[in-house]
């Protein structure tokens, strides 16, 4: 069957990516071969999976393999496989567009620095386009398993603005990617060089990677074809080998294959579990967060194998959502070969594997965080910067590992000057003052807002450390974690402040005296503010500010109410409590104010609302009141 050639334009993002590939990765050109072999391996894995329910897809060719060949005269390099193949529609979709969430974020993150941008490419996982690092034209001929020989597709591009696609004939299923090499790339037309690259980057591939053997021709004084194919790689499942049989470099290269990343992983754990369930897990923590990390609906997960047969490449049920950044392989000896996503959702075996995987990842993180080796602790610091906010989700999602997760959390605090300097709850407890019984924290929309919160004034005076929680997920964390290591967590902006043994008898007596002395004023302010407040009372939280807003212990905090509102959700109704500082001149003035009492009372409430990041219902009215009071205090001048 023949059909006319059709020329189509690349997606805009692909054009940008091609330029980036060509100009950013020139210093490590050989990785294109790793990426093409990884893609070929994935295509064979997908055929195995689809053939579980349709063995006819194999036809008379059940021996899956990858081939690498070169032609010095034509200056071409070809990577081929007999995997699942592509239909015409799939070729256009997969080779002409980037159908992956986070595309725009990827390009916004580009810095113009070639070394840094090369890392970003790795995070994004677009290996096919690395072909254009060494080729000025790429031809792909592919036939989808199950389609007739004349239903193959030919895709071709020079890596510029467009690509062509036409129908073609192909005897067998699978894909051939042929690179027409640029001038000066002759090193990739050398058999020994290609084999060394394959052994370095792709030795772990479970399928045989075949190349034509070579022998020395004494007459020509050159290597010539031996006429026989040979397997270049070990072709054994790396995860099935013992840990002492796998080198660090092999672990790193396998990660790059399984995660489609260009950068080395941060850490990994490799374990064989025996007992009621038997499975092997090789799990990696990436060095950098992927662009779709915050898309909880995107499928994330490790690759699932059963008895070394690939089943699916995003088995999200094998890993809890808060660990969705983990990459790797789980190979089970107990699951059925025809396991489906529906079975995964209901299987108790899967639940046990998921718990085992979570335990292993958390133990790995714990070993980094608590290590005596400064380099390993620095790795945990790097991990926290990339994935800390996601790990926090686990406090409310994984009750079984809640304490372990809590021990891994890090927070900014008044003990340090920047948001990057963090403290663990264990370290906080170790620094607690004598007689301190609670872990104190404040929540706000930013680190600066938390650090400058008026609620911290008495804590600064007494040199009591307070955790500064400014991530949106922190409200979720404290909502699901009432204590740690026997010490209750207490918001400094909730309930009546009781410092217990940290407050001496003289201070308590002075607070009681002030409350009695200002009782009449408190009632008058409450009457003036009406429904805006639940109660007005004297505070001993403040030393410099005239007022602050607090909520009852079990009410929604002001910060959470604002987060819910910003997300378009209705927050539960909870009126704030206004606390006033009896030692502040503004409050003392209020005792004797008659003419503009309501303006003063409103000002105390509104400035307290602004101080904790709230939005005023009537900003214009606030400005008018402030201007009026300023004029009155200046005598009208």
Secondary structure, DSSP 8 states (H G I E B T S, - for coil): -----EEEE--HHHHHHHHHHHHHSGGGTTHHHHHHHHHHHHHHHHHHHHHTT-GGGGTT----EEEEEEETTTTEEEEEE-SS---HHHHHHHHH----TTHHHHHHT--S-HHHHHHHHHHH--GGGGGGGTEEEEEEEEE-TTS-GGGEEEEEE-SSSEEEEEEE--SSSEEEEEEEE-TT-GGGG-HHHHHHHHHHHSTT-SSEEEEEEEEEETTTTEEEEEEEEEE-S--S-GGGS-GGGS-HHHHHHHHHHHHT-SS--SEEEEEEE-SSS-EEEEEEE-SS--TTTT-TTS---EEEEETTEEEEEEEGGGS-GGGTTEEEEEEESSS-TT--HHHHHH-HHHHHHHHHHHHHHHHHHHHHHT-S-HHHHHHHHHHHHHHHHHHHTHHHH-GGGHHHHHHH--EEETTSSSTTSEE-HHHHHHT--TT--EEEEEE-SSHHHHHT-GGGHHHHHTT---EEE-STHHHHHHHH--EETTEEEEETTBSS---GGGS-HHHHHHHHHHHHHTHHHHHHHHHHHGGGEEEEEE-SS-SS-SEEEEB-TTS--HHHHHHHHHTT-------EEEEE-TTSHHHHHHTT--TTHHHHHHHHHHHHHHHTT---S-HHHHHHHHHHHHHHHTTT-
